[in-house]
Amino acid sequence: MNCACRLELMSELAHEALHDEGVEAARNACVAGAPLASAAITASAWYDNPLTGAPALRECLRRLNGLSRGAAAFAAAFVPATHPETSDPGWAPGFGFVTELQAATLLAAAERLRVSVEACKGPGMLGFFLAHAHDIMATSGPLNAAGLTALVFADHAASSDAAERAFLLARLDVALDQAARARAAGLAQFPFFAKEYIFEGTSPPVRRFDLETLMQRVGL
């Protein structure tokens, strides 16, 4: 993948509308003066989540690499299903779990990136997706950041490892920048929640707190 396309992708993923729980976690980690390493750790944990993070990116890229051209085949490859590890319903790797504003921002970013990718590699999967986006997303749900990254890297025939590194670096760069701003502003601007965020996943079941069992488990 050439440097210009990589930088353009990173720039698109830095859009303010795409700030998410990873950014929020990084801000919260540093607002009281903690080092940026704290932000990197908390944000990294978020961007490795199985529904919209690096694992979803890798699975999306795997499906794209084995996909034959055709809107029906594309849609069939990304029909939402229960996640095999988390049991969350309605999951399709690279799709869903975004707000309407984020979905619109990512589609606009995809259009801009398509021009650069096709100038370098010719027509590819990103252009094909955009040509059939309405029909595909009617089944899969809206494109998310992991899906956009996978489409760009699929057109460059890049490895999933390279795509994962680029995705994490792009997302962490934004999170660290926001964490540094939060540290400089301090608690005067805390909490940071000024926007709606989408929680990826189901709530854990409510269970009775058993103090005696807990004490036994920790050896007390």
C-alpha positions, -999 to 999 in steps of 0.1 A, spaced: 0 0 0 15 33 -10 22 60 15 -2 86 1 -32 62 3 -22 51 38 -20 88 50 -53 96 34 -70 67 51 -55 78 85 -67 113 79 -102 101 71 -103 80 102 -93 110 123 -126 129 115 -141 143 147 -175 126 139 -157 92 142 -146 98 178 -159 69 198 -155 50 231 -118 45 224 -113 83 223 -135 87 254 -115 60 273 -82 78 264 -95 111 275 -107 97 308 -74 80 314 -54 112 312 -77 140 324 -62 140 359 -27 141 346 -18 105 339 8 97 312 -2 91 276 8 55 280 -24 51 301 -44 64 272 -26 41 248 -35 11 270 -71 19 275 -77 29 239 -59 -2 226 -82 -24 246 -112 -8 230 -99 -9 194 -92 -46 199 -129 -53 206 -143 -83 185 -173 -65 171 -158 -33 156 -121 -35 163 -91 -52 149 -106 -88 150 -136 -76 130 -113 -59 105 -93 -91 100 -125 -112 95 -139 -86 71 -107 -86 50 -107 -124 49 -143 -125 35 -135 -98 10 -104 -116 -3 -125 -147 -10 -154 -129 -25 -166 -131 -61 -179 -100 -78 -216 -95 -75 -239 -75 -52 -258 -106 -42 -226 -125 -33 -213 -95 -13 -245 -91 6 -246 -128 14 -211 -127 27 -220 -100 52 -254 -111 65 -256 -102 102 -254 -132 125 -246 -140 162 -209 -134 170 -193 -168 175 -174 -156 206 -194 -129 223 -229 -142 213 -239 -107 203 -267 -108 176 -267 -87 144 -229 -88 138 -214 -85 103 -176 -78 103 -170 -43 91 -206 -32 94 -230 -18 120 -226 -2 155 -223 34 142 -245 64 145 -262 79 115 -236 108 114 -207 83 116 -223 62 88 -226 92 65 -191 104 74 -176 70 65 -195 68 32 -182 102 22 -147 91 32 -151 60 11 -160 81 -20 -129 102 -15 -106 73 -9 -120 55 -40 -106 82 -62 -71 77 -47 -72 40 -47 -84 37 -83 -58 62 -95 -32 38 -80 -47 4 -85 -77 8 -109 -113 -3 -101 -115 -26 -72 -136 -38 -43 -141 -3 -27 -156 11 -59 -177 -20 -63 -190 -17 -28 -199 20 -33 -217 12 -66 -239 -13 -47 -238 3 -12 -275 8 -9 -284 -29 -16 -255 -43 4 -261 -21 35 -298 -29 34 -287 -64 46 -254 -58 64 -260 -25 81 -239 7 77 -202 5 69 -180 11 100 -143 22 103 -130 -14 103 -150 -22 71 -137 9 54 -101 0 63 -106 -36 51 -120 -24 17 -90 -1 11 -65 -28 21 -83 -54 0 -78 -33 -31 -41 -31 -23 -39 -69 -18 -23 -61 16 -20 -86 44 -44 -87 73 -14 -79 96 -6 -48 77 -42 -37 77 -45 -43 114 -14 -23 122 -26 6 101 -60 5 117 -47 5 152 -21 32 146 -47 55 130 -72 50 158 -46 53 185 -31 85 170 -65 102 173 -71 88 208 -36 100 220 -41 134 206 -74 138 224 -59 124 256 -32 150 255 -58 177 251 -78 163 280 -47 163 302 -39 199 293 -75 210 300 -77 191 332 -108 183 353 -125 216 343 -138 199 312 -146 165 327 -167 145 319 -163 147 282 -196 131 271 -211 157 248 -222 133 221 -241 101 218 -220 69 217 -231 35 205 -223 6 230 -211 -24 211 -224 -54 229 -250 -66 253 -252 -58 290 -239 -85 313 -266 -104 333 -274 -90 367 -262 -115 393 -265 -116 431 -233 -105 448 -221 -135 470 -195 -121 494 -188 -155 510 -181 -172 477 -159 -143 466 -139 -144 498 -133 -181 493 -121 -176 457 -95 -151 468 -84 -173 497 -98 -152 526 
